[in-house]
């Protein structure tokens, strides 16, 4: 299937690892241009000459504006904006999260998308063309005790996406959501990450704990965690001309974990 993404200019937040890095690689395989923002840009720089790495703090308005401006300066337009950057601290529950914890998670997971959209939309409106894909989560639709602030930030992202789709559809701009379920990213595997926390809680080795989590705790019908590449494939489709009449929609890449209609 020809996705017609050749020479497209794609801005990706949080492009230095996990889903963001997999998405950058997928767009580059379609011969698009990628402008990736992150604090650690070495993995983006390693992607080759069609990838422009921008070191920026996407938890700040200055960082979002700098990333968008870098794309406009280099290419003169933005065809696709992928709001991917996010953090997911493992919590013991609601009472374990203080105000600073809430502010940090909402700032990175939700306000980064607000700021990036606010920076990119004027140029898209001027060209009457553009696609925005926000990376939410299954946690935005079902309560998880260990992710209270994360889940709220992703639920807010769902509403933001619907709002933008309604307002900017008449300007030729599509806004959609891709919502992963549990996905094996560096958030799981880094030292002190979710995998280690889970293993300690369950008293198991890391791989056994991950398998137990997928099969028993979250009861994923497919019985395993997703891969970043699974999410990237959905992002490419919904960004592309093959999804030209799709806006205000949510594509779930979650192994069947959300069972409600």
Secondary structure, DSSP 8 states (H G I E B T S, - for coil): -----TT-EEEEETTTSHHHHHHHHHHHHTT-EEEEEES--HHHHTT-TTEEEEE--TTSHHHHHHHHHHHHHHHS--SEEEE--------S-GGG--HHHHHHHHIIIIIHHHHHHHHHHHHHHHHT-EEEEEE--GGGTS--GGGHHHHHHHHHHHHHHHHHHHHHGGGTEEEEEEEE-SB-SHHHHSTTSHHHHHHHHHTS-HHHHHHHIIIIIS--TT-S-B-HHHHHHHHHHHHSGGGTT--S-EEEESTT-----
